[in-house]
Each structure stands twice: as structure tokens, then as C-alpha cells.
Amino acid sequence: MKKFLALVSLILAVFFFVSCVDDEDDEIADTISGDTGSNPGRDTDTGDTDPTNPTTDPTAEPTTDPTNPTTDPTNDPTNPTDPTDSTDPTTDPTDPTTNPEPVTCTKISSLKPQSLHYESAGIYRAEIQDALGSDLKDELEVIFQLDGDPKAKTYSLNYDPADPTTYNNGNYETCTECVSISQDISNDKPAKFLFQESGTLEITEVDSSNGIKGTLNAKLVEVLIKDGRSEPVTNGSCVEIENLVLDNLCVPSCKTEDGTDKICGSDGCGGTCGENNGVCQGENMGCSPDQTQCVKYECTKITVNDLSRSSTTSQLENEEFFYVSSFKEGDSSELKHDFWLRLQGLSMMKETDLSTMTFLGNCKGETSLGDKTDGWPEKNSVCIYIKDESNKFYFPTQGGTINITTLESSGKLEAALNGIRLFEINTNTYNGDVGAVVPGGKCFEITNETLSCSAQ
């Protein structure tokens, strides 16, 4: 009996030992291969006896579908070169530097009525009809050279290698033909600034008052101005101007709104209405505010204080002698207005009829807008004017004489005056009426018989 039990125990021990060895071999092999269903180094896998199981049969076709993104082995979500990988930073659709959204240009084709005006030196400005951003003002600026004959010329707004004149037009700092837009202007500063990228400016006519007629086509992009130069803003705003008509040619008029003829004064374009070049005949006679009759001017009588040689640079450049004084108006105890006298050249030792002196003739100077009129003061000329505290200008456009009896290089001056009246003139550079007497405007009459300045 003991022998029988010992034999059974021996058989069971042998069976348990063989089983443990097989399992341990499988675990070691699986650990090396990383695959619990295959065994490298052997022809067959003893861990799985089902040859039809594709997960264990080495000859079975793979079950991965190459069209299935969840099973396609080439679609590795950690692979940065995978074009279908939504985490790929080179193809991130939300990244504006690699996949920018297309910029839609706002199109404009109209300006606010009567807003286009000439400012100075070929600069024109106009308010845009439709708001580009908020309800704040948007302003268009057009600059082109008035030298030569610009009456029928097309200007290129972008650099064209075939046209050397366009070399500088690629940047706001250097452009000679420039188109820009100031958007949403507040406190004289725009929220955005746009400058030309391409386009053409066709000028067909320029009149004597610098009015223009032409057509503008251009594409403008948002830029930042750094040290004067314009740098495009990435994905910035864009404006396209299509066949925008520019037309502020002056239209002369010698009719009132109700059709009545104007008999005196300016026609609004540098010409005059009525006879005698628009001037009313007779002492102290002037044109009425509606220009339909000549009325008696009631000039305010003033007495000018002694002159002093101006020690500051004046708005009239290259003068030989420049004098300044002041005067009281009426019963006022304060000195309210300035009187100016400029003499160009020592040969002014003579009597001069001031009725020939005009604001835009031999007496060019600063306007009420702070601009300087083009050209230099003529040599051997005289200029007398008043500038009041409200920045209005008065010139002796209707007579009077000044007789220079002493004028020395030291600045010493003696002059006799006779019948000098200074009338308010139009200094608005936005139209063709510059330098004309303002109908119904104010008038000053100088009571001084002499003016003098001691040597300084």
C-alpha cells in the first residue's frame, strides 16, 4: 500500500514539474518579444494552437484596415509628419501664422459730398462716405506732384521696375504719389492707418485754384508707421477703391441762390463778378455780404504804435526788414491786434500805391490755416497787413499809399502814410477765392500820418 501511494506521488510531482517549466518558458519568451501571441526564435508558437486566429497565426493577413484611421499603422497620432494629425503644429488651422484666414477687402467707391479739398503742395483730403469701422470719421488722403503738366497723366501707386518714377512709391516715408486712409479718427489720431499696395491715380484736369478731376483705383492694406516707414500688419485690414471719382474743380458763380445777379466781389474761383474787377467804386464803398449791391464800409479807425524790428523768424521768409507793432480797437484798453510791415530791399525808398498789393501777389504770407503760400516775396516790394486775435487777415486792397523817406541797413525807418484802409480777406486755401475781400467783412482805417522805427 505504501509503495502504491509513493508511486502516485511521484507521477503527480513529475506532471507538475513539466507543467511549470512550459509556463515559465512562455512567460520569458513573451517578455522578450513584447507580444503575448508570438515567439521569435521559433518556427511555431506553442502558446496558441489556433492557426486561424490572425492575432497568433504568423501567416494570417493583418486585420488593420489602411483606410481606417483608427487601425492604419501609418496614422500615428504622435507622428508630427502625419498630415491627418490634428495636433500637428505645422498644419494647425487655428494658427494664423501658418494657416491665415483670407482677408476680405472692404470696397469703397464714393466720398462725402463736397468733402474733397486741396490742402497744400499737391495734398488732397476727403471724408469717406461709408464708415469702415465705427461711426468715427474715415479720411482719404491723396498726394501727387503738381510739377510740370499734370492735367492728363496716370500715376502708378506701386513700384514698377519699368517706371523709375515709381521707385519710392512702395513706402509711405518715400512715396511721391501716395494714397492712404485714416480710419476711425478720434482726437486727430486714427485707430488704423492704411497705405497703398497697388493701383493707379489718373488725373485728367487741374484748374487754377488747384481743383482736380480724375479717377482712383487702389488697394490699401493696414500698416504701422515706425520711424516714418510703413510696415504692413499681418492679417490687417484691407480696402479696395474702385473707380473713385475725384472732382473738386471750381465752378464759378455770379448768381445768388434765388438767381439774382452778383454785381461785385469774387465768383468763387479766382474771378470777379460785375464791373471794375468786382470792386465797388467810391470812398469806403464795399460789396454787401450777398454781393448784390455796393454799400458804404464803416471802417474802424485805429492808431498804430511805434514799430519795432522783429527779432523772431517770421512766416515771410528771406525778408530784408520786418517790423511789428500793435494797436487798440475802439475804446478797448487792451492791445488786441498785431500790425505787420515788411520791406524787401533798400530800394524801397519811394512812394508805393498799396492798391496793387495783393495777398497772393507780392505779399505772400501765412494764412489763417497756418499754411505758407507758394513762392518767395518779391524783391523791392512792400507788404502791410493786420492779423487780429481771431486769426483773420486784413490787407490794403482798395488803396492808400506808403512813402518810405528813411530806410537804413540798421533797420532805421521813417514812412509817411496816406489813406490806408485794410479789408478782411479770404485766406481759406480750400477754394479759389483765396485773397479776395470778404463781402461784408471788417475794415480798419489807419489814422497814423507816419510810422517810424529807431535803429537797433
MOVEN-V257750 format. One record per pair of residues at least 24 apart in sequence whose ideal C-beta (glycine too) atoms are under 10 Angstrom apart, sorted by the first residue. I is the first residue (numbers start at 0). J is the second residue. D is the distance in Angstrom with one decimal. If there is no record, write none. Layout:
[[I;J;D] [I;J;D]]
This chain:
[[21;45;7.7] [21;46;9.4] [22;46;9.8] [95;233;7.3] [95;234;5.8] [96;233;7.6] [96;234;9.3] [99;233;7.5] [99;234;5.5] [100;234;6.8] [101;234;9.3] [102;220;8.3] [102;221;9.2] [102;233;9.8] [102;234;6.0] [102;235;7.5] [102;236;7.6] [102;237;5.0] [103;236;9.6] [103;237;7.3] [103;239;9.8] [104;218;6.8] [104;219;8.6] [104;220;8.6] [104;236;8.4] [104;237;3.9] [104;238;6.1] [104;239;4.4] [104;240;9.7] [105;129;8.5] [105;130;10.0] [105;131;5.9] [105;132;9.3] [105;180;9.9] [105;182;9.8] [105;193;9.8] [105;219;9.7] [105;236;7.4] [105;237;7.0] [105;238;5.2] [105;239;7.3] [105;240;9.9] [106;237;9.8] [106;238;7.6] [106;239;4.8] [106;240;7.7] [106;241;5.9] [107;131;7.6] [107;137;8.7] [107;139;8.3] [107;180;8.6] [107;215;10.0] [107;219;9.6] [107;238;6.3] [107;239;7.6] [107;240;5.7] [107;241;7.8] [107;243;6.9] [108;215;9.7] [108;216;10.0] [108;239;9.2] [108;240;7.2] [108;241;5.1] [108;242;6.3] [108;243;5.7] [108;244;8.5] [109;243;7.2] [109;244;8.3] [110;138;9.8] [110;139;6.8] [110;215;10.0] [110;243;7.1] [110;244;8.4] [110;245;8.0] [110;246;9.5] [110;247;9.8] [111;136;9.3] [111;137;9.7] [111;138;9.9] [113;247;8.0] [114;138;8.7] [114;139;8.9] [114;247;8.9] [115;139;8.4] [115;141;8.6] [115;210;8.8] [115;211;8.1] [115;244;9.6] [115;245;6.1] [115;246;7.3] [115;247;4.4] [115;429;9.6] [116;209;9.6] [116;210;9.3] [116;247;6.6] [116;427;9.4] [116;428;8.5] [116;429;4.2] [116;430;7.9] [117;145;9.7] [117;205;9.6] [117;208;7.5] [117;209;4.2] [117;210;6.8] [117;211;7.6] [117;247;7.0] [117;249;9.8] [117;428;6.9] [117;429;6.4] [117;430;8.3] [117;431;9.5] [118;142;9.5] [118;209;9.3] [118;368;8.4] [118;370;7.6] [118;428;7.0] [118;429;7.7] [119;209;8.9] [119;366;9.3] [119;368;8.6] [119;369;9.9] [119;370;5.0] [119;371;8.0] [119;372;8.8] [119;373;8.3] [119;428;6.5] [120;144;9.0] [120;145;7.6] [120;209;9.7] [120;370;9.0] [120;371;9.6] [120;373;7.7] [121;145;4.6] [121;146;8.5] [121;149;8.5] [121;175;9.3] [121;176;9.3] [121;177;9.7] [121;205;9.7] [121;209;8.2] [121;211;9.3] [122;177;9.0] [122;209;9.9] [123;209;8.6] [123;210;9.5] [123;211;6.7] [123;213;9.9] [123;245;7.2] [123;247;7.6] [124;181;9.2] [124;429;9.6] [125;243;9.2] [125;245;7.8] [125;247;8.4] [126;184;9.5] [127;180;7.2] [127;181;9.7] [127;182;8.7] [127;238;9.0] [127;240;9.6] [127;243;9.5] [130;182;9.0] [130;183;8.3] [131;180;7.3] [131;181;9.9] [131;182;5.0] [131;183;7.4] [131;190;9.8] [131;191;8.1] [131;193;8.7] [131;236;7.6] [131;238;6.8] [132;182;5.5] [132;183;4.6] [132;189;9.7] [132;190;6.6] [132;191;7.1] [132;236;8.2] [133;182;8.8] [133;183;5.1] [133;185;8.9] [133;190;7.8] [134;183;8.7] [135;181;10.0] [135;182;8.1] [135;183;4.2] [135;184;5.8] [135;185;5.7] [135;189;8.8] [135;190;7.5] [136;181;8.2] [136;182;9.0] [136;183;7.7] [136;184;4.7] [136;185;8.6] [136;189;9.1] [137;180;6.4] [137;181;6.9] [137;182;5.1] [137;183;6.8] [137;184;7.2] [137;189;8.3] [137;190;9.8] [137;191;9.2] [137;193;9.6] [137;238;9.2] [138;179;9.0] [138;180;7.0] [138;181;4.8] [138;182;8.4] [138;184;6.2] [138;189;7.9] [139;178;7.4] [139;179;7.7] [139;180;5.6] [139;181;8.3] [139;193;9.7] [139;215;8.4] [139;217;9.8] [139;219;9.3] [139;238;9.4] [139;240;8.1] [139;243;8.2] [139;245;9.2] [140;177;7.3] [140;178;7.2] [140;179;4.9] [140;180;7.5] [140;181;7.2] [140;194;9.9] [141;176;8.7] [141;177;7.5] [141;178;5.5] [141;179;8.4] [141;195;10.0] [141;200;6.8] [141;202;9.7] [141;211;8.5] [141;213;8.9] [141;215;6.8] [141;217;9.4] [141;243;9.5] [141;245;6.9] [142;174;7.3] [142;175;7.8] [142;176;6.9] [142;177;4.3] [142;178;7.7] [142;179;8.3] [142;200;9.4] [143;174;9.7] [143;175;7.5] [143;176;4.8] [143;177;7.8] [143;178;9.1] [143;200;6.1] [143;202;6.8] [143;205;9.9] [143;211;8.7] [143;213;9.1] [144;175;5.8] [144;176;7.3] [145;202;9.5] [145;205;7.0] [145;209;7.3] [145;211;9.2] [145;373;9.5] [146;175;10.0] [148;205;8.8] [149;202;5.2] [149;203;9.6] [149;204;9.1] [149;205;5.5] [149;211;8.2] [149;213;9.2] [150;202;7.1] [150;203;7.0] [150;204;5.5] [150;205;5.4] [150;206;9.3] [150;211;9.3] [150;212;9.2] [150;213;9.8] [151;201;8.8] [151;202;7.4] [151;203;5.9] [151;204;7.7] [151;205;9.6] [151;213;9.6] [152;200;8.9] [152;201;7.7] [152;202;5.5] [152;203;8.6] [152;205;9.7] [152;213;9.1] [153;199;5.6] [153;200;7.1] [153;201;4.6] [153;202;7.7] [153;203;9.4] [153;213;8.9] [153;214;9.2] [154;178;9.6] [154;198;9.3] [154;199;6.7] [154;200;4.4] [154;201;7.6] [154;202;7.2] [154;213;9.3] [154;215;9.8] [155;197;8.7] [155;198;8.1] [155;199;6.1] [155;200;8.2] [156;194;9.6] [156;195;4.5] [156;196;8.3] [156;197;6.4] [156;198;4.2] [156;199;6.3] [156;200;6.2] [156;215;8.8] [156;216;8.8] [156;217;5.6] [156;218;8.8] [156;219;9.3] [157;195;6.8] [157;196;6.7] [157;197;4.2] [157;198;6.8] [157;199;8.9] [157;217;8.9] [157;218;8.8] [158;197;9.4] [159;197;9.8] [168;195;7.3] [168;197;9.8] [168;198;9.9] [169;194;9.5] [169;195;8.8] [169;196;8.9] [169;197;9.9] [169;229;8.9] [170;194;8.1] [170;195;9.9] [170;222;9.1] [170;227;8.8] [170;228;5.6] [170;229;5.5] [170;230;8.9] [171;195;8.6] [171;222;6.9] [171;224;6.5] [171;227;7.6] [171;228;7.0] [171;229;3.8] [171;230;9.5] [172;224;8.2] [172;225;9.6] [172;226;8.1] [172;227;4.2] [172;228;4.6] [172;229;6.8] [173;227;8.9] [173;228;8.2] [173;229;9.6] [174;229;8.9] [176;200;6.0] [176;202;10.0] [177;229;9.9] [178;215;6.8] [178;216;9.9] [178;217;5.1] [178;218;9.6] [178;219;6.6] [178;238;9.9] [178;240;7.6] [178;243;9.8] [179;217;9.8] [179;219;7.0] [179;222;8.5] [179;224;9.9] [179;229;8.6] [180;217;9.6] [180;219;5.7] [180;221;9.3] [180;236;9.1] [180;238;5.9] [180;240;8.8] [182;221;8.4] [182;236;7.3] [182;238;8.4] [190;236;10.0] [191;221;5.5] [191;222;9.0] [191;223;9.6] [191;232;8.4] [191;235;7.7] [191;236;5.8] [191;238;9.8] [192;219;9.5] [192;221;7.1] [192;222;6.0] [192;223;7.5] [192;224;6.5] [192;229;7.9] [192;232;9.4] [192;235;9.8] [192;236;9.7] [193;217;9.9] [193;218;9.5] [193;219;4.1] [193;220;6.1] [193;221;5.3] [193;222;6.7] [193;229;9.4] [193;231;9.8] [193;232;9.3] [193;235;8.0] [193;236;6.4] [193;237;7.7] [193;238;5.6] [194;219;6.1] [194;220;7.0] [194;221;8.3] [194;222;4.7] [194;223;10.0] [194;224;8.7] [194;229;4.8] [194;230;9.7] [194;231;8.3] [195;219;5.5] [195;220;8.3] [195;222;9.6] [195;229;9.4] [195;238;9.9] [195;240;9.3] [196;220;5.0] [196;222;9.3] [196;231;7.9] [196;237;8.3] [196;238;9.9] [196;239;9.8] [197;239;9.9] [198;239;8.9] [198;240;7.0] [198;241;10.0] [200;240;9.9] [200;243;9.8] [200;245;8.4] [201;242;10.0] [201;245;9.1] [202;245;8.1] [203;245;9.5] [203;246;9.5] [204;246;8.9] [204;248;6.5] [205;248;8.5] [206;247;9.1] [206;248;5.2] [206;249;5.7] [206;250;9.7] [206;268;7.4] [206;269;8.8] [206;431;7.4] [207;249;8.0] [207;268;7.5] [207;269;5.7] [207;270;9.3] [207;431;6.8] [208;247;9.1] [208;248;8.5] [208;249;4.7] [208;251;9.9] [208;267;9.0] [208;268;5.8] [208;269;5.6] [208;428;9.4] [208;429;9.4] [208;430;6.4] [208;431;2.9] [208;432;8.1] [208;433;7.6] [209;247;8.8] [209;248;9.9] [209;249;8.9] [209;428;8.5] [209;429;9.5] [209;430;9.4] [209;431;8.1] [209;433;9.7] [210;245;9.8] [210;246;8.1] [210;247;4.8] [210;248;4.2] [210;249;4.8] [210;250;9.0] [210;268;8.2] [210;429;10.0] [210;430;8.3] [210;431;7.1] [211;245;5.8] [211;246;7.5] [211;247;6.4] [211;248;7.2] [212;244;8.1] [212;245;6.8] [212;246;4.8] [212;247;8.0] [212;248;5.3] [213;243;9.3] [213;244;7.8] [213;245;4.8] [213;246;7.8] [214;240;9.7] [214;241;9.8] [214;242;5.9] [214;243;6.8] [214;244;6.0] [214;245;7.0] [214;246;9.4] [215;240;5.5] [215;241;9.0] [215;242;8.0] [215;243;4.4] [215;244;8.1] [215;245;6.0] [216;240;6.2] [216;241;6.3] [216;242;6.3] [216;243;7.4] [217;241;9.0] [217;243;8.3] [247;429;8.8] [247;430;8.7] [248;431;9.6] [249;430;6.4] [249;431;4.3] [249;432;8.6] [250;431;9.6] [251;431;8.1] [252;290;10.0] [253;277;9.4] [253;290;8.1] [254;290;9.8] [255;289;6.0] [255;290;7.5] [255;291;6.6] [256;289;9.5] [257;289;9.8] [257;291;10.0] [259;289;7.9] [259;290;9.1] [259;291;5.5] [260;290;9.1] [260;291;7.3] [261;286;8.4] [261;287;9.6] [261;289;7.7] [261;290;3.9] [261;291;6.2] [261;292;9.6] [261;438;8.9] [262;286;8.0] [262;287;9.1] [262;290;6.9] [262;291;6.3] [262;292;6.6] [262;293;7.2] [263;287;7.8] [263;290;5.7] [263;291;8.3] [263;292;7.7] [263;293;5.8] [263;294;9.6] [263;436;9.3] [263;438;7.6] [264;288;9.3] [264;289;9.3] [264;290;4.2] [264;291;9.5] [264;293;9.7] [264;432;9.2] [264;435;7.0] [264;436;7.0] [264;437;8.7] [264;438;4.8] [264;439;9.4] [265;290;8.1] [265;425;7.7] [265;430;9.6] [265;431;8.2] [265;432;5.0] [265;433;9.5] [265;434;9.1] [265;435;3.9] [265;436;7.9] [265;437;9.2] [265;438;8.1] [266;290;9.4] [266;431;8.5] [266;432;8.4] [266;435;9.2] [267;425;9.8] [267;430;6.5] [267;431;6.3] [267;432;5.4] [267;435;8.7] [268;430;7.7] [268;431;3.9] [268;432;7.4] [269;359;9.1] [269;430;9.1] [269;431;4.3] [269;432;7.2] [269;433;7.8] [269;434;8.6] [269;435;8.1] [270;431;8.2] [270;432;9.7] [270;435;9.6] [271;435;8.0] [277;435;7.7] [277;436;8.2] [277;438;9.6] [278;354;9.1] [278;396;8.2] [278;397;6.5] [278;398;9.7] [278;436;8.1] [279;397;8.6] [279;436;9.6] [282;397;9.4] [282;398;8.7] [282;418;8.7] [282;420;9.2] [283;397;8.9] [283;420;7.3] [283;442;7.8] [283;444;8.1] [284;397;8.6] [285;397;7.7] [285;420;9.5] [285;422;7.0] [285;423;9.9] [285;436;7.0] [285;437;9.5] [285;438;7.6] [285;439;7.7] [285;440;8.0] [285;442;7.1] [286;422;10.0] [286;435;9.7] [286;436;7.0] [286;437;9.0] [286;438;4.5] [286;439;7.4] [286;440;9.2] [287;438;6.2] [287;439;6.0] [288;437;8.6] [288;438;4.9] [288;439;3.2] [288;440;8.4] [289;438;7.2] [289;439;8.1] [290;438;5.1] [290;439;8.9] [291;438;9.5] [294;438;9.5] [294;439;8.1] [296;397;8.8] [296;420;7.7] [296;422;7.6] [296;436;9.8] [296;439;9.2] [296;440;9.0] [296;441;8.9] [296;442;4.8] [296;444;9.0] [297;441;9.4] [297;442;7.4] [297;444;9.6] [298;420;5.3] [298;421;8.4] [298;422;8.4] [298;441;8.3] [298;442;3.8] [298;443;6.1] [298;444;3.9] [298;445;9.5] [299;326;10.0] [299;328;6.1] [299;329;6.5] [299;420;9.9] [299;441;7.2] [299;442;6.9] [299;443;5.4] [299;444;6.9] [300;328;9.5] [300;329;8.7] [300;420;9.8] [300;443;7.9] [300;444;5.1] [300;445;8.1] [300;446;5.3] [301;325;9.9] [301;326;4.5] [301;327;7.1] [301;328;6.3] [301;329;8.7] [301;336;7.9] [301;338;8.3] [301;385;8.3] [301;421;9.0] [301;443;5.2] [301;444;7.0] [301;445;6.1] [301;446;6.7] [301;447;8.5] [302;326;6.1] [302;327;7.3] [302;445;7.6] [302;446;5.2] [302;447;6.0] [303;327;9.7] [303;336;9.8] [303;337;10.0] [303;338;4.9] [303;340;9.1] [303;383;9.9] [303;385;9.1] [303;416;8.7] [303;419;9.7] [303;443;9.7] [303;445;6.0] [303;446;8.5] [303;447;5.2] [303;450;6.6] [304;334;7.9] [304;338;8.0] [304;447;9.3] [304;450;9.6] [305;447;9.9] [305;449;10.0] [305;450;7.8] [305;451;6.2] [305;452;7.0] [305;453;8.3] [306;338;8.2] [306;339;9.5] [306;340;6.5] [306;410;9.5] [306;412;6.6] [306;414;8.9] [306;450;5.7] [306;451;6.7] [306;452;4.0] [306;453;9.1] [307;410;9.4] [307;452;6.5] [307;453;8.9] [307;455;7.7] [308;409;9.1] [308;410;4.6] [308;411;9.3] [308;412;8.6] [308;452;6.2] [308;453;9.1] [308;454;8.9] [308;455;4.9] [309;339;8.2] [309;340;9.5] [309;341;9.0] [309;410;9.7] [310;455;8.5] [313;339;7.9] [313;341;7.5] [313;364;8.4] [313;365;8.5] [314;339;9.5] [314;363;9.4] [314;364;5.7] [314;365;3.6] [314;366;9.2] [314;369;8.8] [314;370;9.6] [314;371;6.4] [314;372;9.7] [314;386;9.8] [315;339;8.3] [315;341;5.4] [315;343;8.8] [315;362;8.3] [315;363;7.2] [315;364;5.1] [315;365;7.7] [315;371;8.9] [315;372;9.9] [315;375;9.0] [315;376;5.6] [315;382;6.9] [315;384;9.8] [316;363;9.5] [316;364;9.7] [316;371;8.1] [316;375;6.9] [316;376;7.6] [317;343;8.1] [317;375;5.6] [317;376;6.5] [317;378;9.1] [318;342;7.6] [318;343;6.0] [318;344;9.5] [318;375;9.6] [318;376;6.3] [318;380;9.8] [318;382;8.5] [319;343;5.6] [319;344;5.7] [319;345;7.1] [319;346;10.0] [319;347;8.5] [319;376;9.4] [319;378;8.6] [319;379;9.5] [319;406;9.1] [319;408;8.8] [319;410;9.4] [320;344;8.8] [320;345;8.8] [320;347;8.4] [320;381;9.9] [320;406;7.2] [320;407;9.7] [320;408;9.2] [320;410;6.0] [320;411;9.9] [320;412;7.2] [320;452;8.7] [321;382;9.3] [321;410;9.3] [322;383;9.8] [322;410;8.1] [322;412;6.8] [322;414;9.7] [322;450;8.1] [322;451;9.9] [322;452;5.7] [323;386;10.0] [323;452;9.8] [324;385;10.0] [324;447;9.7] [324;450;7.8] [324;452;8.8] [325;385;9.9] [326;385;8.1] [326;443;8.2] [326;445;8.3] [326;446;9.7] [326;447;9.1] [328;387;8.2] [328;388;9.4] [328;441;9.8] [328;443;8.0] [333;388;9.5] [334;388;9.7] [335;387;6.9] [335;388;5.3] [335;389;9.6] [336;385;5.8] [336;386;7.0] [336;387;4.4] [336;388;6.3] [336;389;9.4] [336;391;9.3] [336;393;8.7] [336;443;8.1] [337;384;9.3] [337;385;6.9] [337;386;5.2] [337;387;7.8] [337;388;8.6] [338;383;7.9] [338;384;8.0] [338;385;5.5] [338;386;8.4] [338;393;9.5] [338;421;9.0] [338;443;9.1] [338;445;8.2] [338;447;9.6] [338;450;9.0] [339;364;8.4] [339;382;7.6] [339;383;7.2] [339;384;5.5] [339;385;7.3] [339;386;6.8] [339;392;9.7] [340;381;7.7] [340;382;7.2] [340;383;5.4] [340;384;8.5] [340;401;8.3] [340;412;8.2] [340;414;8.1] [340;450;7.1] [340;452;8.8] [341;376;7.0] [341;380;8.3] [341;381;7.1] [341;382;4.2] [341;383;7.9] [341;384;8.7] [342;376;10.0] [342;379;9.1] [342;380;8.0] [342;381;5.6] [342;382;7.9] [342;383;9.7] [342;401;9.3] [342;403;7.0] [342;406;6.6] [342;410;9.8] [342;412;7.6] [342;414;8.9] [343;375;9.3] [343;376;5.3] [343;377;6.5] [343;378;5.4] [343;379;6.2] [343;380;4.7] [343;381;7.4] [343;382;7.7] [344;376;9.8] [344;377;9.1] [344;378;5.1] [344;379;4.2] [344;380;7.4] [344;381;9.4] [344;406;9.1] [345;379;8.8] [345;403;9.7] [345;406;6.0] [345;407;8.2] [345;408;6.9] [346;378;8.3] [346;379;5.0] [346;380;9.9] [346;403;9.6] [346;406;9.0] [347;378;9.7] [347;379;6.3] [347;380;7.5] [347;381;5.9] [347;401;9.1] [347;403;5.1] [347;406;6.1] [347;412;9.8] [347;414;9.4] [348;402;9.3] [348;403;5.3] [348;404;7.5] [348;405;7.9] [348;406;5.6] [348;407;10.0] [349;379;9.2] [349;381;9.4] [349;401;9.5] [349;402;7.4] [349;403;6.3] [349;404;9.5] [349;406;9.8] [350;400;5.6] [350;401;7.2] [350;402;4.0] [350;403;7.7] [350;404;9.3] [350;414;9.6] [350;415;8.2] [350;417;8.9] [351;379;9.8] [351;380;8.3] [351;381;5.1] [351;383;9.5] [351;399;9.6] [351;400;6.4] [351;401;5.5] [351;402;7.7] [351;403;7.7] [351;414;9.8] [352;395;9.6] [352;398;7.6] [352;399;7.9] [352;400;5.6] [352;401;9.0] [353;381;7.5] [353;382;9.4] [353;383;6.5] [353;394;8.5] [353;395;4.1] [353;396;8.2] [353;397;8.9] [353;398;6.9] [353;399;4.8] [353;400;6.3] [353;401;6.4] [353;416;9.5] [353;417;9.7] [353;418;9.1] [353;419;6.4] [353;420;9.3] [353;421;9.1] [354;395;7.3] [354;396;7.0] [354;397;6.2] [354;398;4.5] [354;399;7.2] [354;400;8.7] [354;418;10.0] [355;380;9.9] [355;395;9.9] [355;396;9.4] [355;398;9.8] [356;380;7.9] [356;381;6.9] [356;382;6.7] [356;383;7.3] [356;384;8.9] [356;394;6.8] [356;395;6.3] [356;396;7.4] [356;399;9.5] [356;401;9.6] [357;394;7.3] [357;395;9.9] [357;396;6.6] [357;424;8.8] [357;434;5.7] [357;435;9.4] [358;382;9.3] [358;384;8.0] [358;392;7.2] [358;394;5.6] [358;396;8.0] [358;424;5.5] [358;425;8.7] [358;426;7.3] [358;433;7.1] [358;434;3.7] [358;435;8.7] [358;436;9.9] [359;424;9.6] [359;426;9.9] [359;433;6.1] [359;434;4.4] [359;435;9.6] [360;434;7.9] [362;394;6.8] [362;395;9.5] [362;396;9.9] [362;434;9.1] [363;434;9.8] [364;392;8.0] [364;394;9.5] [364;426;9.2] [365;390;9.6] [365;392;8.5] [365;426;8.5] [366;390;9.2] [366;392;7.5] [366;424;9.7] [366;425;9.4] [366;426;3.9] [366;427;7.8] [366;428;5.8] [366;433;7.6] [366;434;9.5] [367;391;6.4] [367;392;6.4] [367;424;9.7] [367;425;9.1] [367;426;4.3] [367;427;7.5] [367;428;9.1] [368;426;6.9] [368;427;7.3] [368;428;5.9] [368;429;8.4] [370;426;8.6] [370;428;5.6] [372;426;9.2] [372;428;8.1] [372;433;8.1] [372;434;8.9] [381;414;9.2] [383;414;9.9] [383;416;9.1] [383;419;7.1] [383;421;7.3] [383;445;8.7] [383;450;9.5] [384;421;6.7] [384;424;8.7] [385;421;5.2] [385;422;9.9] [385;423;9.2] [385;441;9.8] [385;443;5.9] [385;445;9.0] [386;426;9.9] [387;423;8.8] [387;441;8.2] [387;443;8.8] [390;426;8.6] [391;423;5.7] [391;424;8.5] [391;425;9.8] [391;426;7.9] [391;437;8.6] [391;440;8.2] [391;441;7.4] [392;421;8.9] [392;422;9.8] [392;423;7.3] [392;424;5.7] [392;425;8.9] [392;426;5.3] [392;434;9.4] [392;437;9.9] [393;420;9.0] [393;421;3.8] [393;422;6.1] [393;423;5.4] [393;424;7.0] [393;436;9.7] [393;437;9.7] [393;440;8.4] [393;441;7.2] [393;442;7.5] [393;443;5.7] [394;420;9.9] [394;421;5.9] [394;422;6.6] [394;423;8.6] [394;424;5.3] [394;426;9.9] [394;434;7.9] [394;436;8.4] [395;419;5.2] [395;420;6.3] [395;421;5.1] [395;422;7.6] [395;443;9.4] [395;444;10.0] [395;445;8.7] [396;420;8.8] [396;421;8.1] [396;422;5.5] [396;423;9.8] [396;424;6.8] [396;434;8.3] [396;435;8.7] [396;436;5.8] [397;421;9.1] [397;422;6.2] [397;436;7.6] [397;442;8.9] [399;444;9.0] [399;445;7.9] [401;445;9.9] [401;450;8.0] [402;449;9.5] [403;450;9.6] [404;449;8.7] [404;451;9.8] [405;451;8.3] [405;452;9.5] [406;452;9.7] [407;454;6.7] [408;454;9.4] [409;452;9.8] [409;453;9.1] [409;454;4.0] [409;455;7.0] [410;452;6.3] [410;453;8.4] [410;454;6.0] [410;455;5.4] [411;451;8.4] [411;452;6.6] [411;453;6.2] [411;454;4.1] [411;455;8.3] [412;450;7.1] [412;451;6.2] [412;452;4.3] [412;453;8.6] [412;454;9.1] [413;449;6.8] [413;450;7.7] [413;451;5.2] [413;452;8.3] [413;453;9.9] [414;447;9.4] [414;448;10.0] [414;449;6.6] [414;450;4.8] [414;451;7.4] [414;452;9.0] [415;447;9.3] [415;448;6.5] [415;449;5.5] [415;450;8.2] [416;445;6.0] [416;446;8.9] [416;447;5.4] [416;448;6.2] [416;449;6.7] [416;450;6.3] [417;445;9.6] [417;447;10.0] [417;448;7.9] [418;444;8.4] [418;445;8.8] [419;443;8.9] [419;444;7.3] [419;445;4.6] [419;446;9.5] [419;447;8.4] [420;444;4.8] [420;445;7.6] [421;445;7.4]]
